[in-house]
């Protein structure tokens, strides 16, 4: 019985992804506008929120005496 060879491997993952996205048609103006709306407009605020999450969790645990 022959062993089945995987289509993708860890060694070819990056190359496969690059080839996949390179083969896609370019985005239309409407798709680019939608992408721009979905990406964050305030990266500083997003970073501050992520940086504060451990402290908020610690405070909540302290408040609940866990």
N, C-alpha and C positions, 0 to 999 in steps of 0.2 A: 504494500500500500504506500502511495506517495504521500509525503508530508505536505500539508497545505502551506504555501508561503503567504505571509501577510502582505496586503497591498501597501501598507504604510508601516514604517518602523521608526524607532526613536532617531535613528541616524538620518532618515530621509524626511523627517517631519517638517523642518523649516523649508526645505526645497519644495516639498509638496504643497505647503501653504502658499508660498510665493507663486508657484506655477498656477495654483487654483485662482488666486486673486488677480493675477496678471491676465488670466484668460477671460475674466468677467468683462462685460462691456462697461465703458466709462459711465459714471453717474450723470444723470440729467440735472438740469438746474433745479428742478423741483425736489429731487432726492437730496441734492446738496443743501438746499434750504432746510429741508426736514432734519437732516443730520446736524446742521448748525443749531436748530432749535432744541434738539435733544441733548446736545453737549452742554456742559455746565458753563454758565456765564460768570460765575463767581468762584474761581478756583481757590482763592484765599479763604473764603467762608467754608468751602467744602473741606479744605485741609484743616482749618481750625476745629471744625466739628469732629472730624476723625481723630484729631489729636486730643480732644477733650473727652472722648468716649471712655477711655480707661479710668479717668478721674471721676466721671459721672457714675460709672459702675461701682467704683470703690466707695463713693459716697452713699450710693443706694444700699450696698451691702452693709456698710457701717450703720446706716439708719435702721435697717431691718435686723441688725445684730446677727448677721450670718457669718 
